[in-house]
Amino acid sequence: MKFASLPNETRDGKLTLVSRDLKHAVDASDIAPTLQAALEDWDALTPKLQARYDELNEGKASGAFAFDQEKALSPLPRAYQWADGSAYINHVELVRKARGAEVPESFYDDPLMYQGGSDAFLTPRGDIPLGDEAWGCDFEAEIAVITGDAPMGTSPEEAKDTIRLVMLVNDVSLRGLIPGELAKGFGFFQSKPPTAFSPVAVTPDELGGAWDGAALRRPLVSTYNGEKFGEPDAGTDITFDFARLVSHLAKTRPVTAGTIVGSGTISNKDPDGSPGRPVSEGGKGYSCIAEVRMVEKIQTGDFKTGFMKYGDTVSVDMFDDDGKSIFGTIENTVVKP
């Protein structure tokens, strides 16, 4: 199934089912008023939602209408928890190498994770308000899952069964603020403003063989100011899959339905083991500007590429074998508040 949240008089929007081709939609708020409500009673409500979804795809759903991605809210306009990991160690290695630091051995066995703000997300086509260009605004193209309930101590194998939905992410980062915050020893806060998610969230069965139960194995395409910036494969060079990330989150606390867990920046090495090349040079490119800058620093000794400026636009998407968007397109433009 594919879900969206469309605006109504509440902050959480109304639950909407979207057709497989993203062209049509039907109201599902009589089954569950919001996506959060559906997640909290998932097993009981899934048969009713699936039946209506099937009718929608067969062209038989009463009240179906054209789906407009521009109007969609985040699938979860706000969430009880948003935890972002760093599943692609190549990204961490580049950042550390650029500043002459080694990656601790523990990073290969113990996932990195931070807790982001989840009280308000950007809409999929919403603007990124930036108070000062000197803050170093960057995008990060990622994948995320939404979980059901997972008790404290959930194992990676058990965690697979808690994954309800998959979606795409633009995790906005303010690179100029990160060093000062990390130096305090308390992690990210001001350097992580609101995040954007794809217009629709998708059940794993919709992904076919691209979903292996814990990871999505397709290229994630990011476009920056109209030019392809990256298309790394989300199933390549992944150190920690989503089962491991959810289990990590549940080590000392229960995870509740509606928790969003991110993969961190998708990052691939070149086949020869080098950091990776731009798309323009035949490589898979990158999923954030910071990674380009790290490669520049490693290869030339200096940074050349700047961070996002007012008016810059980034899009994030993923396509099926027929070239059709699976999750809809994230597209965000940096603006003055």
C-alpha positions in Angstrom: 0.0 0.0 0.0 1.0 3.6 -0.5 -0.1 6.2 2.1 -0.2 10.0 2.1 -1.5 12.6 4.5 -3.5 15.5 3.0 -4.3 18.8 4.7 -7.4 19.2 6.8 -8.2 21.2 9.9 -5.8 19.3 12.1 -2.0 19.3 12.3 -1.8 15.6 11.4 -3.8 15.7 8.1 -6.1 13.0 7.0 -5.1 9.5 6.0 -5.2 8.9 2.2 -4.4 5.9 0.1 -2.4 6.6 -3.1 -2.5 4.4 -6.2 0.6 2.4 -7.2 1.3 4.8 -10.1 0.8 7.9 -7.8 -1.9 9.2 -10.1 -5.0 8.7 -8.0 -5.9 8.7 -4.3 -8.9 8.0 -2.1 -9.8 9.1 1.4 -9.2 6.5 4.1 -9.9 8.6 7.1 -13.1 6.7 7.9 -10.9 3.6 8.5 -8.2 5.5 10.5 -8.3 9.3 10.8 -4.5 9.6 10.5 -1.5 7.5 9.5 -0.5 7.5 13.2 -3.8 6.0 14.1 -3.4 3.3 11.4 0.0 2.4 12.8 -1.3 2.0 16.3 -3.9 -0.5 15.2 -2.1 -1.9 12.2 -3.0 -5.6 12.3 -6.7 -4.9 12.8 -6.9 -2.1 10.1 -4.6 -3.5 7.4 -7.3 -5.8 5.8 -9.7 -2.8 5.4 -7.0 -0.6 4.1 -5.7 -3.2 1.7 -9.1 -3.8 0.3 -9.6 -0.1 -0.5 -6.1 0.1 -1.9 -6.9 -2.8 -4.3 -10.1 -1.1 -5.4 -8.2 2.1 -6.0 -5.7 0.4 -8.3 -8.5 -1.4 -10.1 -10.3 1.8 -10.7 -13.2 0.8 -8.6 -12.7 3.0 -5.5 -15.7 5.3 -4.7 -14.6 8.9 -4.4 -11.2 8.5 -6.0 -9.5 11.7 -7.1 -6.3 12.9 -8.8 -3.4 12.8 -6.4 -1.4 16.1 -6.3 2.0 15.7 -4.7 2.3 19.4 -4.3 -0.5 19.3 -1.7 0.8 16.4 0.4 2.0 16.9 3.9 4.8 14.6 5.3 3.3 11.1 5.6 3.6 11.7 9.3 3.4 15.5 9.6 4.8 15.1 13.1 6.0 12.0 14.9 6.6 10.8 18.4 10.2 10.0 17.5 12.7 10.6 14.6 16.0 8.9 15.0 18.6 9.1 12.3 21.5 6.6 12.0 24.6 6.6 9.9 24.4 3.2 8.1 27.0 4.1 5.4 30.4 4.1 6.9 32.0 5.4 3.6 30.4 8.7 4.5 31.9 8.7 8.0 35.3 7.7 6.6 35.4 10.6 4.2 34.4 13.1 6.8 37.1 11.8 9.2 39.8 11.4 6.6 39.3 15.0 5.4 40.2 16.3 8.9 43.0 13.7 9.4 41.2 11.6 11.9 40.8 7.8 12.0 37.4 6.1 12.2 37.2 4.3 15.6 36.8 0.6 15.2 33.6 0.7 17.2 31.9 2.6 14.4 32.0 -0.6 12.3 30.1 -2.6 15.0 28.0 0.0 16.8 25.7 2.3 14.8 25.9 6.0 15.2 22.4 7.6 15.8 21.0 10.9 16.9 17.5 12.0 17.9 16.2 14.7 15.6 13.3 17.1 16.0 10.0 15.4 15.2 7.4 18.0 16.3 7.2 19.5 12.8 8.5 18.3 9.5 8.8 20.2 6.2 6.3 19.2 3.6 7.7 17.2 0.7 7.6 20.3 -1.5 8.1 22.9 1.2 10.8 25.6 1.4 13.8 25.3 3.7 13.9 28.5 5.7 17.5 29.5 6.3 18.4 32.3 8.7 21.9 32.8 7.5 23.8 31.4 4.5 26.9 31.2 6.7 25.3 28.4 8.6 26.2 26.1 5.7 22.9 24.6 4.6 23.2 21.1 3.1 20.8 18.4 2.0 21.2 14.7 2.8 19.4 12.1 0.6 18.4 9.2 2.7 15.9 6.4 3.3 13.7 5.9 6.4 11.4 3.4 7.8 8.4 3.8 10.1 8.0 1.2 12.8 5.3 -0.4 14.7 5.8 -1.2 18.4 9.2 -2.8 19.3 9.8 -3.8 22.9 13.0 -3.0 24.7 15.7 -5.5 23.7 14.3 -6.3 20.3 16.8 -8.3 18.3 17.7 -7.4 14.6 15.8 -10.4 13.4 12.7 -9.4 15.4 13.1 -5.8 14.3 12.4 -6.8 10.7 8.8 -7.6 11.6 8.3 -4.1 13.2 9.0 -2.3 9.9 5.7 -1.0 8.6 6.5 1.6 5.9 9.4 2.9 3.9 10.0 6.5 2.6 12.6 8.9 1.4 14.3 11.7 3.3 16.0 15.0 2.8 17.7 15.5 6.2 18.6 19.2 6.2 21.9 19.9 8.0 23.6 23.2 8.9 27.2 22.2 8.5 28.6 25.5 9.9 26.9 24.9 13.2 27.7 21.2 13.7 31.4 21.6 14.9 30.5 23.9 17.7 27.6 21.8 18.8 29.6 18.6 18.8 32.3 20.2 20.7 29.9 20.7 23.6 29.6 16.9 23.9 25.8 16.9 23.7 25.3 16.3 19.9 23.1 17.9 17.3 20.4 20.4 18.0 20.4 23.8 16.2 22.4 22.2 13.4 19.5 19.9 12.5 16.4 22.0 11.4 13.2 20.4 10.2 13.5 17.4 7.9 11.5 16.6 4.7 10.1 13.2 3.7 8.6 11.9 0.5 5.0 12.5 -0.4 4.1 8.9 0.2 5.2 6.1 2.5 5.1 2.6 1.1 4.6 -0.8 2.6 7.6 -3.1 2.0 5.6 -5.5 -0.2 5.2 -2.8 -2.8 9.0 -2.8 -3.3 9.2 -6.4 -4.5 12.7 -7.8 -4.7 14.3 -4.5 -4.1 13.4 -4.9 -0.4 15.4 -7.7 1.3 13.5 -7.5 4.6 15.9 -4.9 6.1 17.3 -2.8 3.3 16.2 -1.2 0.1 18.4 -2.0 -2.9 17.8 0.7 -5.5 19.6 3.9 -6.6 18.5 7.0 -4.7 18.6 9.9 -7.1 19.3 13.5 -6.0 19.2 16.5 -8.2 20.7 19.9 -7.3 19.6 23.0 -9.2 18.4 20.9 -12.1 21.5 18.7 -12.5 21.9 15.1 -11.3 24.0 15.2 -8.2 24.0 11.5 -7.1 22.5 8.1 -7.7 24.2 5.8 -5.2 22.6 2.4 -4.6 21.0 2.2 -1.2 21.8 -1.5 -0.9 25.6 -1.1 -1.6 28.2 -0.3 1.0 25.6 -0.5 3.8 27.2 -1.3 7.1 24.0 -1.4 9.2 20.6 -2.3 7.8 17.3 -1.1 9.2 16.8 -4.2 11.3 20.1 -3.4 13.0 19.2 0.3 13.4 15.8 -0.4 15.0 17.4 -3.0 17.3 20.0 -0.4 18.3 17.3 2.1 19.1 15.5 -0.5 21.2 18.5 -1.6 23.3 17.5 0.4 26.4 14.0 1.6 25.6 10.8 0.5 23.9 10.1 1.8 20.5 6.5 2.9 19.9 4.4 2.8 16.7 5.1 5.7 14.5 8.8 6.0 15.2 10.8 7.1 12.1 14.3 5.6 11.7 16.7 7.1 9.1 19.6 5.5 7.3 21.9 8.4 7.2 23.4 9.7 4.0 23.5 7.1 1.2 27.1 6.8 0.2 29.0 4.4 -2.2 32.6 3.8 -2.8 33.9 3.5 -6.4 34.5 -0.1 -7.5 38.3 0.4 -7.0 37.7 1.4 -3.4 38.2 5.1 -3.9 35.9 7.7 -2.3 33.6 7.9 -5.3 33.3 10.2 -8.4 30.8 12.8 -9.5 28.1 11.7 -11.9 29.6 13.9 -14.5 32.7 11.7 -14.4 30.9 8.4 -14.7 30.6 7.8 -10.9 27.5 7.4 -8.7 27.9 10.8 -7.3 27.0 11.9 -3.8 24.0 12.4 -1.5 25.1 15.6 0.2 27.4 18.5 -0.5 29.6 17.8 2.5 30.8 14.6 0.9 31.8 16.4 -2.3 33.7 18.8 -0.2 35.5 16.0 1.7 36.6 14.4 -1.5 37.9 17.8 -2.7 39.8 18.3 0.5 41.3 14.8 0.3 42.3 15.1 -3.4 43.3 18.8 -3.6 43.9 20.0 -0.1 41.0 22.5 -0.2 37.3 22.8 -0.4 35.8 24.1 -3.7 32.1 23.5 -3.6 30.0 25.8 -1.4 26.9 25.0 0.5 23.3 25.9 -0.5 22.4 29.5 -1.1 19.0 31.2 -1.2 17.1 30.0 -4.2 19.0 26.7 -4.5 16.7 23.7 -5.0 17.3 20.0 -4.3 15.1 17.0 -5.2 15.2 13.4 -4.0 13.5 10.5 -5.8 13.7 6.8 -6.4 12.4 5.0 -9.5 11.2 1.5 -10.4 12.3 -0.7 -13.3 10.0 1.3 -15.6 11.4 4.6 -14.6 8.4 5.6 -12.5 8.7 7.3 -9.2 8.0 5.0 -6.3 7.6 7.4 -3.4 6.9 10.7 -5.2 9.4 13.5 -5.3 10.9 15.6 -2.5 11.7 19.0 -3.8 12.9 21.8 -1.4 14.1 25.3 -2.1 16.2 27.4 0.3 14.6 30.7 1.2 15.0 33.5 3.7 12.6 33.0 6.7 
